[in-house]
Amino acid sequence: MQLVLATANAGKFREVVTILSDLRISFFSLASLEGYSPPVESGVTYAENAAAKAKAVADLSGYWALADDSGLEVDALGGQPGVHSGRYLGLAATDMERNQRILELLDGVPPLRRGAHFQCAVAMAGPGGELAIFHGSCHGIIAEALSGNDGFGYDPIFIVPDLGVTMASLPPDVKNRISHRARALEQAKPLLQHLSLAAA
């Protein structure tokens, strides 16, 4: 089966390929598509944004496409940055700047009020208009300082309570079992397996 991953994020691309490596799938990146212009992420939910990206790529490529939209929801900030996580502080902002801003906003907030969730919606769209959505989430606590050199996005400030370290401090094989994206992709695996068998 050939599957186009609708992301320009190299870290996310590697993560998805690794998590789905046990399936008989040939993965393609957006770099293989001429004329692709990413849709404006104007949805009010992760699912809407993921679906828009997956459908745009499936329509252009003629292949099944997989896209995700994910975000960090911080309890003390009323669920922000949420669906705007990737555009928080503007498109030109770096991951470091976004993380530092979250830490500044939570300065002085006690541990019991630093709860947060990573949320993810994975959309699979087919060339015939097919669409399926899968969800995953991961509970955590916002750290008081950046920690860890792996991962991307908000991983350096997101502590996994059961492990006591940030997502960015985890070995990739551990993160790829417990993350919000991993959980959403696990939900998608039965459909991917069915499609890969049908394409064999």
N, C-alpha and C positions, 0 to 999 in steps of 0.2 A: 504494500500500500504506500502511496505517496501522500505526504501530508505537509502542507505549508504552515509554518508557525508564524502567526501574524504579530511579531514583535520586533522592534529595532533595538531592544535591550539585550546586549550580548550575554549578560549574566543570567537573565531570565531564559534565553534560548538554551544555554548550556544546562540549566537546571531542568527544564522540561525534557530535553533529550535524554538526560541521565535518568530521570524518574521513569520514562517510558522505554528505556533501553531493552527491556525484556520482551518487547513486542516487535513483530516483523514489519517495521515501518521505515521508509526512507524519508528523512526530514529535509525540508527546504526552507531557506530563510527568505525574508523580503527582498534581499539583494538579488535574488533570482527572478524577480518580477519587474518587467519594464512598465513604466507608466503608472506605477502605484503611488497613490497619494493618500496618506492616512486620513480617515474620517475624523471630523471634529468630535471629541468625546463630550457630547452635550447631554448624555443620559443622566438621570438622577439616581440610578442604581448601577452597581458593578455589572450586573447581568446585561443591562441595556448597552453599556459601553463595550463589553466583550462581544456581544452579538453584532454590533455595528462593525467592529473590526473584522470579525470572522467572515461575515457576509460579504464585505467589500473585497476581501482577498479571494474567497471562493468564486465570486462572480468574475473577477479578473483572471484568475489562474485556470479555472475549470477543474480544480481539484478540491478535495476536502481541505478545510482550513481550521486551525485551532488558535483561539485567542483567549487571553485572560485579562481581567481587570481586577486589580487588588488595591487594598488600602489599609491604612492604620487608623483605628478608631480609639481615641484616648478618652477614657471616662471623664476625667476632670476637665476636659475641653469640650464636653457635650457631644462627643463622637467625632470631633474634628481630628485630623484633616479629612478623614473619610474618603468619599469618592473623588475628592480633589487632591489626594495624596501625591500623585505624580506631577501635579501642577502647583503644589503648595508653594507660596512665595513667588510664583511666576515660573514660566518655562525655562528661564535662564538660570534659575537657582540650582545649586549643586546639592547632592545628597548631604554633604557636610553642613551646608547652610540650613537645610530643612531640619536636620537632626538637632543642630545647635539651637534653633528657634524653639523646638518642642521642649528641650531641656530648660531654656530660659523661662518659658511659660509655666513650667512645673517647678521652678525653683522654690524651695520651701514647702512644697506639697509632701505630706508624709507618705511612707510606703503603702499604707492601707488605702490610700486614695489615688495611687498611681496605676490603677488597673487599665488594661488596654486589650484590644483584639486586632489581629490581622484577619482580614476578610478577603476571600477570593472567589470570583466567578469565572469558570472556564466555559467558553462557548465553542461548539463545533458546528460548522456550517458546511453544507454540501453544495455541489454545483447545480443540483436540482431544486434548491430552495430549502433543503432539510436544515433543521436547527435543533440543537439540544444544548441545555444549560446545566452545569454542575456547580455545586458550591462546597467550599471548605472554609474552616475558621480555626484560629489558634489563639488561646488565651495567654496573656503575659502581663508583665509589669514594666513600666518605663523606668529605665536605669537612671541614676543620678549623674552618670558620665558616660561618654562613648567607650565602648569596649569591644575588642575583637577585630580581626583583619580580614575575615572571610565574609561572604555574602555581599549584599548591596542594599540600596534603599535605606529603610529604617532598621535594618538588622542590628546595627551597633548599639541601639538604645532599647531594644526589645528583649527583656529577660524572660526566659522560659522557666517558670517557677519550679517545675519538677527537677530541673537540671541545674538551676542556680546560676546560669550564665546567659549571655546574650546570644541571639541567633548567629551573630557574626563571629562568635567564639566557638561555635560547633563545627566539627568536621562535616564536610558536605554530605557524607552518607547518612549522618544522623539527622541533619536538617532536612534532607530529602525524604525522610520517613515521617516527620512530625509537622512540617510546615503547613500553612493554610493552602498553599499551591499544591503540595503533595496530596493533601486530603481531597481536594477537588479533582485532581487528575486520577486518583484511585477510583472515584465515582465514575469517571469517564472511560476507564479501561475496558469494561465489558463491551461498550459500543465500538471502541477502537479495535478490540479483538475480533468482533464480528465483521467489521469492515475489512480488516487485514486478511481474514480467512476468505471472505467473498472475493477479494482481489487476487488471491493466490492462483 
